């Protein structure tokens, strides 16, 4: 019997959280917009020296 979508998602999340990758599951990121805003924030934080105080435009 094939695995359910929810079981596949659970296994993927477990794989990303544990081990060398060490991703952090964030329950507050529920929408695609939430994900993009978070991605923009991470990019800006990791590139402060190149952005010279400017914000990325999305």
PDB file of N, CA, C and O in Angstrom:
ATOM      1  N   UNK A   1       0.846  -1.180   0.000  1.00  0.00           N
ATOM      2  CA  UNK A   1       0.000   0.000   0.000  1.00  0.00           C
ATOM      3  C   UNK A   1       0.891   1.242   0.000  1.00  0.00           C
ATOM      4  O   UNK A   1       1.835   1.318   0.786  1.00  0.00           O
ATOM      5  N   UNK A   2       0.603   2.230  -0.881  1.00  0.00           N
ATOM      6  CA  UNK A   2       1.427   3.446  -0.938  1.00  0.00           C
ATOM      7  C   UNK A   2       1.310   4.266   0.343  1.00  0.00           C
ATOM      8  O   UNK A   2       0.296   4.228   1.040  1.00  0.00           O
ATOM      9  N   UNK A   3       2.377   5.009   0.629  1.00  0.00           N
ATOM     10  CA  UNK A   3       2.379   5.876   1.815  1.00  0.00           C
ATOM     11  C   UNK A   3       1.482   7.081   1.590  1.00  0.00           C
ATOM     12  O   UNK A   3       1.348   7.564   0.466  1.00  0.00           O
ATOM     13  N   UNK A   4       0.878   7.555   2.646  1.00  0.00           N
ATOM     14  CA  UNK A   4       0.055   8.746   2.543  1.00  0.00           C
ATOM     15  C   UNK A   4       0.949   9.976   2.405  1.00  0.00           C
ATOM     16  O   UNK A   4       2.118   9.953   2.790  1.00  0.00           O
ATOM     17  N   UNK A   5       0.398  11.021   1.865  1.00  0.00           N
ATOM     18  CA  UNK A   5       1.141  12.265   1.699  1.00  0.00           C
ATOM     19  C   UNK A   5       1.623  12.798   3.043  1.00  0.00           C
ATOM     20  O   UNK A   5       2.742  13.298   3.151  1.00  0.00           O
ATOM     21  N   UNK A   6       0.787  12.691   4.057  1.00  0.00           N
ATOM     22  CA  UNK A   6       1.175  13.204   5.377  1.00  0.00           C
ATOM     23  C   UNK A   6       2.346  12.412   5.956  1.00  0.00           C
ATOM     24  O   UNK A   6       3.197  12.987   6.635  1.00  0.00           O
ATOM     25  N   UNK A   7       2.404  11.112   5.702  1.00  0.00           N
ATOM     26  CA  UNK A   7       3.516  10.293   6.185  1.00  0.00           C
ATOM     27  C   UNK A   7       4.805  10.663   5.455  1.00  0.00           C
ATOM     28  O   UNK A   7       5.872  10.717   6.067  1.00  0.00           O
ATOM     29  N   UNK A   8       4.710  10.916   4.167  1.00  0.00           N
ATOM     30  CA  UNK A   8       5.884  11.331   3.390  1.00  0.00           C
ATOM     31  C   UNK A   8       6.388  12.673   3.901  1.00  0.00           C
ATOM     32  O   UNK A   8       7.594  12.859   4.062  1.00  0.00           O
ATOM     33  N   UNK A   9       5.476  13.617   4.159  1.00  0.00           N
ATOM     34  CA  UNK A   9       5.865  14.926   4.691  1.00  0.00           C
ATOM     35  C   UNK A   9       6.543  14.779   6.046  1.00  0.00           C
ATOM     36  O   UNK A   9       7.560  15.422   6.308  1.00  0.00           O
ATOM     37  N   UNK A  10       5.981  13.932   6.909  1.00  0.00           N
ATOM     38  CA  UNK A  10       6.557  13.718   8.237  1.00  0.00           C
ATOM     39  C   UNK A  10       7.973  13.161   8.133  1.00  0.00           C
ATOM     40  O   UNK A  10       8.869  13.603   8.852  1.00  0.00           O
ATOM     41  N   UNK A  11       8.177  12.199   7.245  1.00  0.00           N
ATOM     42  CA  UNK A  11       9.513  11.615   7.064  1.00  0.00           C
ATOM     43  C   UNK A  11      10.497  12.657   6.533  1.00  0.00           C
ATOM     44  O   UNK A  11      11.651  12.691   6.960  1.00  0.00           O
ATOM     45  N   UNK A  12      10.051  13.504   5.608  1.00  0.00           N
ATOM     46  CA  UNK A  12      10.918  14.550   5.065  1.00  0.00           C
ATOM     47  C   UNK A  12      11.318  15.535   6.152  1.00  0.00           C
ATOM     48  O   UNK A  12      12.489  15.898   6.260  1.00  0.00           O
ATOM     49  N   UNK A  13      10.362  15.969   6.952  1.00  0.00           N
ATOM     50  CA  UNK A  13      10.648  16.908   8.036  1.00  0.00           C
ATOM     51  C   UNK A  13      11.637  16.291   9.021  1.00  0.00           C
ATOM     52  O   UNK A  13      12.573  16.958   9.461  1.00  0.00           O
ATOM     53  N   UNK A  14      11.434  15.028   9.367  1.00  0.00           N
ATOM     54  CA  UNK A  14      12.361  14.355  10.281  1.00  0.00           C
ATOM     55  C   UNK A  14      13.763  14.284   9.689  1.00  0.00           C
ATOM     56  O   UNK A  14      14.749  14.472  10.402  1.00  0.00           O
ATOM     57  N   UNK A  15      13.857  14.014   8.401  1.00  0.00           N
ATOM     58  CA  UNK A  15      15.157  13.943   7.737  1.00  0.00           C
ATOM     59  C   UNK A  15      15.859  15.299   7.740  1.00  0.00           C
ATOM     60  O   UNK A  15      17.077  15.367   7.909  1.00  0.00           O
ATOM     61  N   UNK A  16      15.107  16.365   7.555  1.00  0.00           N
ATOM     62  CA  UNK A  16      15.702  17.702   7.516  1.00  0.00           C
ATOM     63  C   UNK A  16      16.087  18.205   8.903  1.00  0.00           C
ATOM     64  O   UNK A  16      17.067  18.937   9.042  1.00  0.00           O
ATOM     65  N   UNK A  17      15.338  17.825   9.919  1.00  0.00           N
ATOM     66  CA  UNK A  17      15.585  18.313  11.278  1.00  0.00           C
ATOM     67  C   UNK A  17      16.785  17.627  11.918  1.00  0.00           C
ATOM     68  O   UNK A  17      17.597  18.275  12.578  1.00  0.00           O
ATOM     69  N   UNK A  18      16.896  16.319  11.721  1.00  0.00           N
ATOM     70  CA  UNK A  18      17.932  15.544  12.412  1.00  0.00           C
ATOM     71  C   UNK A  18      19.117  15.301  11.493  1.00  0.00           C
ATOM     72  O   UNK A  18      18.974  15.277  10.270  1.00  0.00           O
ATOM     73  N   UNK A  19      20.295  15.119  12.092  1.00  0.00           N
ATOM     74  CA  UNK A  19      21.482  14.805  11.311  1.00  0.00           C
ATOM     75  C   UNK A  19      22.270  16.042  10.943  1.00  0.00           C
ATOM     76  O   UNK A  19      22.194  17.066  11.621  1.00  0.00           O
ATOM     77  N   UNK A  20      23.021  15.942   9.875  1.00  0.00           N
ATOM     78  CA  UNK A  20      23.950  16.996   9.481  1.00  0.00           C
ATOM     79  C   UNK A  20      23.272  18.265   8.979  1.00  0.00           C
ATOM     80  O   UNK A  20      23.830  19.353   9.127  1.00  0.00           O
ATOM     81  N   UNK A  21      22.092  18.154   8.395  1.00  0.00           N
ATOM     82  CA  UNK A  21      21.439  19.333   7.819  1.00  0.00           C
ATOM     83  C   UNK A  21      20.964  20.300   8.881  1.00  0.00           C
ATOM     84  O   UNK A  21      21.114  21.512   8.726  1.00  0.00           O
ATOM     85  N   UNK A  22      20.395  19.789   9.956  1.00  0.00           N
ATOM     86  CA  UNK A  22      19.947  20.566  11.097  1.00  0.00           C
ATOM     87  C   UNK A  22      19.021  21.730  10.721  1.00  0.00           C
ATOM     88  O   UNK A  22      19.236  22.865  11.148  1.00  0.00           O
ATOM     89  N   UNK A  23      18.037  21.452   9.957  1.00  0.00           N
ATOM     90  CA  UNK A  23      17.005  22.435   9.668  1.00  0.00           C
ATOM     91  C   UNK A  23      16.124  22.571  10.888  1.00  0.00           C
ATOM     92  O   UNK A  23      16.007  21.640  11.685  1.00  0.00           O
ATOM     93  N   UNK A  24      15.511  23.718  11.036  1.00  0.00           N
ATOM     94  CA  UNK A  24      14.592  23.940  12.153  1.00  0.00           C
ATOM     95  C   UNK A  24      13.183  24.084  11.584  1.00  0.00           C
ATOM     96  O   UNK A  24      12.914  24.965  10.767  1.00  0.00           O
ATOM     97  N   UNK A  25      12.299  23.210  12.029  1.00  0.00           N
ATOM     98  CA  UNK A  25      10.911  23.290  11.608  1.00  0.00           C
ATOM     99  C   UNK A  25      10.251  24.460  12.323  1.00  0.00           C
ATOM    100  O   UNK A  25      10.291  24.544  13.550  1.00  0.00           O
ATOM    101  N   UNK A  26       9.644  25.363  11.558  1.00  0.00           N
ATOM    102  CA  UNK A  26       9.032  26.550  12.141  1.00  0.00           C
ATOM    103  C   UNK A  26       7.539  26.549  11.836  1.00  0.00           C
ATOM    104  O   UNK A  26       7.113  26.808  10.711  1.00  0.00           O
ATOM    105  N   UNK A  27       6.771  26.255  12.853  1.00  0.00           N
ATOM    106  CA  UNK A  27       5.316  26.141  12.690  1.00  0.00           C
ATOM    107  C   UNK A  27       4.662  27.449  12.266  1.00  0.00           C
ATOM    108  O   UNK A  27       3.597  27.431  11.648  1.00  0.00           O
ATOM    109  N   UNK A  28       5.282  28.585  12.586  1.00  0.00           N
ATOM    110  CA  UNK A  28       4.669  29.872  12.251  1.00  0.00           C
ATOM    111  C   UNK A  28       4.756  30.189  10.755  1.00  0.00           C
ATOM    112  O   UNK A  28       4.076  31.099  10.282  1.00  0.00           O
ATOM    113  N   UNK A  29       5.569  29.463  10.016  1.00  0.00           N
ATOM    114  CA  UNK A  29       5.667  29.671   8.570  1.00  0.00           C
ATOM    115  C   UNK A  29       4.645  28.772   7.888  1.00  0.00           C
ATOM    116  O   UNK A  29       4.929  27.617   7.571  1.00  0.00           O
ATOM    117  N   UNK A  30       3.455  29.317   7.669  1.00  0.00           N
ATOM    118  CA  UNK A  30       2.339  28.504   7.190  1.00  0.00           C
ATOM    119  C   UNK A  30       1.981  28.744   5.731  1.00  0.00           C
ATOM    120  O   UNK A  30       1.346  27.896   5.105  1.00  0.00           O
ATOM    121  N   UNK A  31       2.375  29.876   5.184  1.00  0.00           N
ATOM    122  CA  UNK A  31       1.989  30.199   3.811  1.00  0.00           C
ATOM    123  C   UNK A  31       3.224  30.390   2.944  1.00  0.00           C
ATOM    124  O   UNK A  31       4.342  30.516   3.444  1.00  0.00           O
ATOM    125  N   UNK A  32       3.004  30.411   1.658  1.00  0.00           N
ATOM    126  CA  UNK A  32       4.108  30.670   0.726  1.00  0.00           C
ATOM    127  C   UNK A  32       4.691  32.057   0.969  1.00  0.00           C
ATOM    128  O   UNK A  32       5.905  32.246   0.886  1.00  0.00           O
ATOM    129  N   UNK A  33       3.835  33.020   1.267  1.00  0.00           N
ATOM    130  CA  UNK A  33       4.305  34.377   1.554  1.00  0.00           C
ATOM    131  C   UNK A  33       5.199  34.371   2.793  1.00  0.00           C
ATOM    132  O   UNK A  33       6.242  35.026   2.802  1.00  0.00           O
ATOM    133  N   UNK A  34       4.809  33.646   3.830  1.00  0.00           N
ATOM    134  CA  UNK A  34       5.647  33.525   5.031  1.00  0.00           C
ATOM    135  C   UNK A  34       7.028  32.991   4.682  1.00  0.00           C
ATOM    136  O   UNK A  34       8.037  33.484   5.186  1.00  0.00           O
ATOM    137  N   UNK A  35       7.067  31.984   3.820  1.00  0.00           N
ATOM    138  CA  UNK A  35       8.346  31.388   3.430  1.00  0.00           C
ATOM    139  C   UNK A  35       9.232  32.383   2.681  1.00  0.00           C
ATOM    140  O   UNK A  35      10.435  32.458   2.930  1.00  0.00           O
ATOM    141  N   UNK A  36       8.630  33.150   1.761  1.00  0.00           N
ATOM    142  CA  UNK A  36       9.410  34.122   0.996  1.00  0.00           C
ATOM    143  C   UNK A  36       9.918  35.256   1.887  1.00  0.00           C
ATOM    144  O   UNK A  36      11.054  35.704   1.730  1.00  0.00           O
ATOM    145  N   UNK A  37       9.092  35.715   2.810  1.00  0.00           N
ATOM    146  CA  UNK A  37       9.518  36.771   3.736  1.00  0.00           C
ATOM    147  C   UNK A  37      10.683  36.278   4.581  1.00  0.00           C
ATOM    148  O   UNK A  37      11.649  37.009   4.795  1.00  0.00           O
ATOM    149  N   UNK A  38      10.596  35.050   5.058  1.00  0.00           N
ATOM    150  CA  UNK A  38      11.686  34.467   5.845  1.00  0.00           C
ATOM    151  C   UNK A  38      12.947  34.306   4.996  1.00  0.00           C
ATOM    152  O   UNK A  38      14.049  34.594   5.462  1.00  0.00           O
ATOM    153  N   UNK A  39      12.790  33.851   3.761  1.00  0.00           N
ATOM    154  CA  UNK A  39      13.928  33.690   2.850  1.00  0.00           C
ATOM    155  C   UNK A  39      14.615  35.036   2.601  1.00  0.00           C
ATOM    156  O   UNK A  39      15.843  35.124   2.608  1.00  0.00           O
ATOM    157  N   UNK A  40      13.818  36.073   2.382  1.00  0.00           N
ATOM    158  CA  UNK A  40      14.357  37.421   2.173  1.00  0.00           C
ATOM    159  C   UNK A  40      15.139  37.873   3.403  1.00  0.00           C
ATOM    160  O   UNK A  40      16.232  38.427   3.280  1.00  0.00           O
ATOM    161  N   UNK A  41      14.580  37.637   4.581  1.00  0.00           N
ATOM    162  CA  UNK A  41      15.250  38.018   5.827  1.00  0.00           C
ATOM    163  C   UNK A  41      16.605  37.316   5.949  1.00  0.00           C
ATOM    164  O   UNK A  41      17.608  37.948   6.277  1.00  0.00           O
ATOM    165  N   UNK A  42      16.629  36.012   5.685  1.00  0.00           N
ATOM    166  CA  UNK A  42      17.884  35.257   5.775  1.00  0.00           C
ATOM    167  C   UNK A  42      18.902  35.785   4.772  1.00  0.00           C
ATOM    168  O   UNK A  42      20.073  35.955   5.112  1.00  0.00           O
ATOM    169  N   UNK A  43      18.469  36.045   3.543  1.00  0.00           N
ATOM    170  CA  UNK A  43      19.385  36.600   2.526  1.00  0.00           C
ATOM    171  C   UNK A  43      19.962  37.935   2.974  1.00  0.00           C
ATOM    172  O   UNK A  43      21.160  38.180   2.840  1.00  0.00           O
ATOM    173  N   UNK A  44      19.106  38.789   3.503  1.00  0.00           N
ATOM    174  CA  UNK A  44      19.578  40.103   3.954  1.00  0.00           C
ATOM    175  C   UNK A  44      20.558  39.972   5.112  1.00  0.00           C
ATOM    176  O   UNK A  44      21.569  40.673   5.149  1.00  0.00           O
ATOM    177  N   UNK A  45      20.272  39.087   6.052  1.00  0.00           N
ATOM    178  CA  UNK A  45      21.164  38.906   7.202  1.00  0.00           C
ATOM    179  C   UNK A  45      22.525  38.352   6.776  1.00  0.00           C
ATOM    180  O   UNK A  45      23.559  38.734   7.326  1.00  0.00           O
ATOM    181  N   UNK A  46      22.514  37.456   5.799  1.00  0.00           N
ATOM    182  CA  UNK A  46      23.766  36.835   5.353  1.00  0.00           C
ATOM    183  C   UNK A  46      24.557  37.697   4.378  1.00  0.00           C
ATOM    184  O   UNK A  46      25.691  37.363   4.037  1.00  0.00           O
ATOM    185  N   UNK A  47      23.973  38.801   3.927  1.00  0.00           N
ATOM    186  CA  UNK A  47      24.644  39.648   2.941  1.00  0.00           C
ATOM    187  C   UNK A  47      24.651  41.120   3.341  1.00  0.00           C
ATOM    188  O   UNK A  47      24.658  41.998   2.478  1.00  0.00           O
ATOM    189  N   UNK A  48      24.649  41.392   4.652  1.00  0.00           N
ATOM    190  CA  UNK A  48      24.626  42.777   5.131  1.00  0.00           C
ATOM    191  C   UNK A  48      25.753  43.613   4.536  1.00  0.00           C
ATOM    192  O   UNK A  48      25.541  44.763   4.154  1.00  0.00           O
ATOM    193  N   UNK A  49      26.940  43.040   4.458  1.00  0.00           N
ATOM    194  CA  UNK A  49      28.091  43.799   3.970  1.00  0.00           C
ATOM    195  C   UNK A  49      27.926  44.165   2.497  1.00  0.00           C
ATOM    196  O   UNK A  49      28.387  45.230   2.085  1.00  0.00           O
ATOM    197  N   UNK A  50      27.302  43.344   1.713  1.00  0.00           N
ATOM    198  CA  UNK A  50      27.113  43.641   0.295  1.00  0.00           C
ATOM    199  C   UNK A  50      25.926  44.576   0.039  1.00  0.00           C
ATOM    200  O   UNK A  50      25.906  45.311  -0.948  1.00  0.00           O
ATOM    201  N   UNK A  51      24.950  44.537   0.929  1.00  0.00           N
ATOM    202  CA  UNK A  51      23.753  45.357   0.730  1.00  0.00           C
ATOM    203  C   UNK A  51      23.918  46.794   1.212  1.00  0.00           C
ATOM    204  O   UNK A  51      23.138  47.671   0.842  1.00  0.00           O
ATOM    205  N   UNK A  52      24.930  47.030   2.035  1.00  0.00           N
ATOM    206  CA  UNK A  52      25.202  48.389   2.523  1.00  0.00           C
ATOM    207  C   UNK A  52      23.974  49.055   3.125  1.00  0.00           C
ATOM    208  O   UNK A  52      23.703  50.223   2.845  1.00  0.00           O
ATOM    209  N   UNK A  53      23.226  48.323   3.950  1.00  0.00           N
ATOM    210  CA  UNK A  53      22.064  48.907   4.603  1.00  0.00           C
ATOM    211  C   UNK A  53      20.803  48.930   3.765  1.00  0.00           C
ATOM    212  O   UNK A  53      19.744  49.325   4.254  1.00  0.00           O
ATOM    213  N   UNK A  54      20.895  48.515   2.514  1.00  0.00           N
ATOM    214  CA  UNK A  54      19.711  48.488   1.635  1.00  0.00           C
ATOM    215  C   UNK A  54      18.926  47.215   1.867  1.00  0.00           C
ATOM    216  O   UNK A  54      19.485  46.196   2.274  1.00  0.00           O
ATOM    217  N   UNK A  55      17.637  47.273   1.608  1.00  0.00           N
ATOM    218  CA  UNK A  55      16.774  46.119   1.719  1.00  0.00           C
ATOM    219  C   UNK A  55      16.535  45.537   0.327  1.00  0.00           C
ATOM    220  O   UNK A  55      16.485  46.271  -0.660  1.00  0.00           O
ATOM    221  N   UNK A  56      16.388  44.220   0.255  1.00  0.00           N
ATOM    222  CA  UNK A  56      16.050  43.589  -1.022  1.00  0.00           C
ATOM    223  C   UNK A  56      14.601  43.907  -1.349  1.00  0.00           C
ATOM    224  O   UNK A  56      13.770  44.034  -0.449  1.00  0.00           O
ATOM    225  N   UNK A  57      14.301  44.035  -2.616  1.00  0.00           N
ATOM    226  CA  UNK A  57      12.947  44.318  -3.066  1.00  0.00           C
ATOM    227  C   UNK A  57      12.316  43.012  -3.499  1.00  0.00           C
ATOM    228  O   UNK A  57      12.883  42.263  -4.295  1.00  0.00           O
ATOM    229  N   UNK A  58      11.128  42.749  -2.963  1.00  0.00           N
ATOM    230  CA  UNK A  58      10.417  41.533  -3.380  1.00  0.00           C
ATOM    231  C   UNK A  58       9.079  41.883  -3.973  1.00  0.00           C
ATOM    232  O   UNK A  58       8.333  40.994  -4.382  1.00  0.00           O
TER     233      UNK A  58
END
